[in-house]
Amino acid sequence: MTEPLFYVDRSSILEGRIEEARAGMLDLAAFVAEREPQLMAYHCYLDEAESTMSVVAVHPDSASMERHLEIGGPKFRAFGALIRMRSIDVYGQPSPAVVDRLRKKAEYLGGASVTVHTLQAGFSRLDRP
């Protein structure tokens, strides 16, 4: 069985750009929902201060994340003027190609760190309604 990948990134929203970031999140989520039916979950969050944006995604496998990075590239670049990415965390085993693409994405959006966390124990019930 293929292990799902859990993706979490955090970005600081630049001063005065919150409304553009909100619109960008809505646009990005709609874009992903329409073009990536394989994704199990894709959510954009704001913290209480509306200064940090987090994106949480659940991919069924590394191929899904690779496809997402390919399809979403232009949409991610549009955030370059709105945010400074602080971190990307991936939980699971992404392919080396995915890790390379994530590092390039992080560099373009502010030089964030990319950390891959290897599963040690646990289970998922993601296939249940």
Backbone as numpy.savetxt, mean C-alpha at the origin, in Angstrom:
# Nx Ny Nz CAx CAy CAz Cx Cy Cz
-0.33 -24.21 -0.11 -1.16 -23.02 -0.11 -0.28 -21.77 -0.11
-0.66 -20.80 -0.92 0.08 -19.55 -1.00 -0.29 -18.66 0.19
0.72 -18.05 0.73 0.55 -17.17 1.89 0.10 -15.78 1.45
-0.91 -15.21 2.09 -1.30 -13.83 1.74 -0.22 -12.84 2.18
-0.23 -11.69 1.56 0.67 -10.60 1.94 -0.16 -9.47 2.51
0.28 -8.96 3.64 -0.36 -7.82 4.28 0.58 -6.63 4.10
0.07 -5.56 3.54 0.86 -4.37 3.22 0.33 -3.20 4.03
1.25 -2.46 4.67 0.87 -1.26 5.40 1.91 -0.18 5.08
1.44 0.98 4.62 2.38 2.11 4.50 1.83 3.30 5.28
2.75 4.18 5.68 2.38 5.40 6.40 3.10 6.58 5.77
2.33 7.66 5.59 2.87 8.86 4.96 2.41 10.09 5.72
3.30 11.07 5.79 2.92 12.38 6.32 2.27 13.16 5.19
1.15 13.78 5.47 0.48 14.63 4.48 1.08 16.02 4.60
1.50 16.57 3.48 2.15 17.88 3.49 1.16 18.97 3.90
1.70 19.98 4.54 0.90 21.11 5.03 0.02 21.68 3.92
-1.27 21.84 4.23 -2.21 22.44 3.30 -2.68 21.52 2.18
-2.33 20.23 2.23 -2.67 19.32 1.13 -3.72 18.27 1.51
-4.36 18.42 2.67 -5.27 17.38 3.17 -6.45 17.14 2.22
-7.04 18.20 1.70 -8.21 17.99 0.83 -7.82 17.29 -0.47
-6.66 17.64 -1.01 -6.18 16.95 -2.21 -5.86 15.48 -1.89
-5.30 15.25 -0.71 -5.00 13.87 -0.31 -6.28 13.06 -0.15
-7.29 13.66 0.46 -8.58 12.96 0.59 -9.14 12.58 -0.78
-9.14 13.52 -1.70 -9.64 13.26 -3.05 -8.79 12.19 -3.73
-7.49 12.25 -3.53 -6.59 11.25 -4.11 -6.85 9.86 -3.57
-7.14 9.76 -2.26 -7.44 8.46 -1.66 -8.71 7.86 -2.25
-9.73 8.69 -2.41 -10.99 8.22 -3.01 -10.76 7.74 -4.44
-10.01 8.52 -5.20 -9.71 8.17 -6.58 -8.90 6.88 -6.65
-7.88 6.77 -5.81 -7.03 5.58 -5.81 -7.82 4.33 -5.43
-8.62 4.42 -4.40 -9.41 3.25 -3.97 -10.38 2.81 -5.06
-11.03 3.76 -5.72 -11.95 3.41 -6.81 -11.20 2.79 -7.98
-10.04 3.33 -8.31 -9.20 2.81 -9.38 -8.80 1.36 -9.11
-8.35 1.10 -7.89 -7.91 -0.25 -7.51 -9.10 -1.21 -7.50
-10.23 -0.78 -6.94 -11.41 -1.65 -6.88 -11.86 -2.08 -8.28
-11.77 -1.17 -9.22 -12.22 -1.46 -10.58 -11.26 -2.37 -11.35
-9.96 -2.23 -11.11 -8.98 -2.91 -11.93 -8.29 -4.11 -11.29
-8.53 -4.32 -10.00 -7.79 -5.39 -9.31 -8.73 -6.28 -8.48
-9.51 -7.10 -9.15 -10.47 -7.94 -8.42 -9.80 -8.98 -7.52
-8.55 -9.28 -7.74 -7.86 -10.27 -6.93 -7.55 -9.77 -5.51
-7.51 -8.46 -5.32 -7.20 -7.92 -4.00 -8.28 -8.29 -2.99
-7.85 -8.70 -1.83 -8.79 -9.12 -0.78 -9.29 -7.93 0.03
-8.45 -6.91 0.18 -8.82 -5.70 0.91 -7.88 -4.58 0.49
-8.42 -3.36 0.46 -7.61 -2.18 0.15 -8.28 -0.99 0.84
-7.60 -0.40 1.82 -8.19 0.68 2.61 -7.18 1.80 2.82
-7.67 3.04 2.76 -6.88 4.23 3.07 -7.44 4.84 4.35
-6.57 5.20 5.26 -6.97 5.74 6.56 -6.27 7.07 6.82
-6.92 7.91 7.63 -6.32 9.13 8.17 -6.30 9.02 9.68
-5.24 9.56 10.30 -5.22 9.59 11.75 -6.10 10.74 12.24
-6.28 10.84 13.57 -7.18 11.86 14.14 -6.74 13.28 13.81
-5.44 13.50 13.73 -4.92 14.84 13.44 -4.96 15.17 11.95
-5.35 14.20 11.13 -5.38 14.35 9.68 -4.01 14.76 9.12
-2.97 14.20 9.73 -1.62 14.49 9.26 -0.91 13.25 8.74
-1.48 12.08 9.00 -0.88 10.83 8.55 -1.90 10.00 7.78
-1.50 9.58 6.59 -2.30 8.69 5.77 -1.67 7.31 5.85
-2.50 6.29 6.05 -2.03 4.91 6.02 -2.83 4.15 4.98
-2.14 3.27 4.28 -2.78 2.39 3.31 -2.56 0.96 3.79
-3.64 0.19 3.83 -3.59 -1.21 4.25 -4.18 -2.04 3.13
-3.43 -3.04 2.69 -3.90 -3.92 1.61 -3.62 -5.37 1.98
-4.51 -6.24 1.55 -4.31 -7.68 1.71 -4.33 -8.29 0.32
-3.20 -8.86 -0.05 -3.04 -9.52 -1.34 -3.05 -11.03 -1.14
-3.65 -11.78 -2.05 -3.66 -13.23 -1.90 -2.28 -13.86 -2.08
-1.39 -13.15 -2.81 -0.05 -13.68 -3.07 0.84 -12.57 -3.61
2.10 -12.90 -3.84 3.07 -11.92 -4.32 2.74 -11.44 -5.74
2.20 -12.31 -6.57 1.84 -11.91 -7.93 0.80 -10.80 -7.92
-0.13 -10.85 -6.97 -1.13 -9.80 -6.83 -0.48 -8.46 -6.51
0.48 -8.48 -5.59 1.14 -7.23 -5.23 1.97 -6.69 -6.40
2.60 -7.58 -7.13 3.37 -7.15 -8.29 2.45 -6.50 -9.32
1.31 -7.10 -9.57 0.32 -6.53 -10.50 -0.14 -5.16 -10.01
-0.42 -5.06 -8.71 -0.87 -3.80 -8.12 0.17 -2.70 -8.33
1.43 -3.01 -8.11 2.49 -2.01 -8.27 2.63 -1.59 -9.72
2.42 -2.51 -10.64 2.49 -2.18 -12.06 1.32 -1.30 -12.49
0.12 -1.71 -12.14 -1.09 -0.98 -12.55 -1.17 0.38 -11.86
-0.82 0.42 -10.58 -1.02 1.63 -9.79 0.09 2.66 -9.86
1.18 2.34 -10.54 2.33 3.25 -10.58 2.00 4.70 -10.85
1.26 5.01 -11.92 0.93 6.41 -12.20 0.09 7.06 -11.08
-0.80 6.29 -10.48 -1.62 6.83 -9.39 -0.76 7.11 -8.16
0.20 6.24 -7.87 1.07 6.46 -6.72 1.91 7.72 -6.93
2.43 7.90 -8.14 3.27 9.08 -8.43 2.49 10.38 -8.24
1.18 10.34 -8.47 0.36 11.55 -8.30 0.36 12.02 -6.85
0.66 11.12 -5.91 0.72 11.50 -4.50 2.03 12.20 -4.13
2.99 12.20 -5.03 4.30 12.77 -4.75 4.28 14.20 -4.25
3.35 15.01 -4.73 3.26 16.41 -4.31 2.43 16.60 -3.05
1.84 15.51 -2.54 0.92 15.61 -1.40 1.45 15.00 -0.11
2.38 14.07 -0.23 2.82 13.30 0.95 4.34 13.12 0.97
4.82 12.68 2.11 6.17 12.15 2.26 6.00 10.81 2.94
6.28 9.75 2.21 6.12 8.41 2.76 7.15 8.17 3.85
6.69 7.61 4.98 7.57 7.35 6.12 7.96 5.89 6.23
7.06 4.98 5.89 7.40 3.57 6.03 6.50 2.70 5.17
7.06 1.56 4.78 6.31 0.49 4.13 6.67 -0.79 4.88
5.64 -1.49 5.33 5.83 -2.79 5.97 5.05 -3.83 5.20
5.70 -4.94 4.89 5.05 -6.06 4.23 5.18 -7.27 5.14
4.06 -7.91 5.40 4.00 -9.07 6.26 3.73 -10.27 5.37
4.72 -11.16 5.24 4.64 -12.30 4.35 5.89 -12.39 3.51
5.83 -13.16 2.43 6.99 -13.40 1.58 6.80 -12.84 0.17
7.08 -11.55 -0.03 7.00 -11.00 -1.39 8.19 -11.47 -2.22
8.01 -11.49 -3.52 9.11 -11.85 -4.41 10.18 -10.76 -4.38
11.41 -11.08 -4.79 12.45 -10.05 -4.87 12.03 -8.90 -5.80
11.30 -9.19 -6.86 10.84 -8.14 -7.77 9.90 -7.17 -7.06
9.02 -7.69 -6.21 8.11 -6.84 -5.44 8.89 -5.96 -4.48
9.83 -6.54 -3.78 10.63 -5.77 -2.81 11.38 -4.65 -3.54
11.93 -4.95 -4.71 12.64 -3.93 -5.48 11.69 -2.80 -5.89
10.51 -3.15 -6.36 9.54 -2.12 -6.77 9.08 -1.28 -5.58
8.90 -1.93 -4.43 8.50 -1.18 -3.24 9.59 -0.20 -2.82
10.84 -0.60 -2.92 11.94 0.31 -2.57 11.96 1.51 -3.53
11.70 1.28 -4.80 11.65 2.39 -5.76 10.47 3.31 -5.46
9.32 2.73 -5.13 8.15 3.53 -4.77 8.45 4.37 -3.53
9.04 3.75 -2.53 9.37 4.45 -1.28 10.35 5.59 -1.53
11.33 5.35 -2.36 12.33 6.38 -2.68 11.67 7.56 -3.38
10.82 7.28 -4.35 10.15 8.34 -5.09 9.25 9.19 -4.20
8.58 8.55 -3.24 7.61 9.25 -2.40 8.19 9.73 -1.07
9.49 9.84 -0.97 10.06 10.46 0.22 11.18 9.73 0.91
11.60 8.59 0.39 12.73 7.89 0.98 12.40 7.00 2.16
11.19 6.50 2.23 10.75 5.66 3.35 11.53 4.35 3.42
11.52 3.78 4.61 12.10 2.45 4.78 11.09 1.40 4.31
11.61 0.28 3.84 10.79 -0.87 3.46 11.24 -2.03 4.33
10.31 -2.60 5.09 10.62 -3.71 5.98 9.72 -4.89 5.64
10.34 -6.05 5.47 9.59 -7.28 5.22 9.62 -8.10 6.50
8.45 -8.52 6.95 8.29 -9.30 8.18 7.91 -10.73 7.79
8.66 -11.70 8.28 8.45 -13.10 7.94 7.53 -13.77 8.95
6.54 -14.46 8.45 5.58 -15.17 9.30 6.29 -16.21 10.16
5.98 -16.21 11.44 6.53 -17.18 12.37 5.45 -18.12 12.89
4.25 -17.62 13.07 3.16 -18.44 13.57 1.86 -17.70 13.30
0.75 -18.44 13.26 -0.55 -17.82 13.12 -1.40 -18.50 12.07
-2.55 -17.92 11.80 -3.46 -18.47 10.80 -4.32 -17.34 10.26
-4.97 -17.60 9.13 -5.88 -16.65 8.51 -7.22 -17.33 8.24
-8.27 -16.57 8.34 -9.61 -17.04 7.95 -10.20 -16.06 6.95
-9.38 -15.63 6.03 -9.77 -14.60 5.09 -10.76 -15.08 4.04
-10.91 -16.38 3.90 -11.82 -16.89 2.88 -13.24 -17.05 3.41
-13.47 -16.69 4.65 -14.82 -16.78 5.24 -15.58 -15.49 5.04
-16.90 -15.58 4.86 -17.69 -14.36 4.69 -17.74 -13.53 5.95
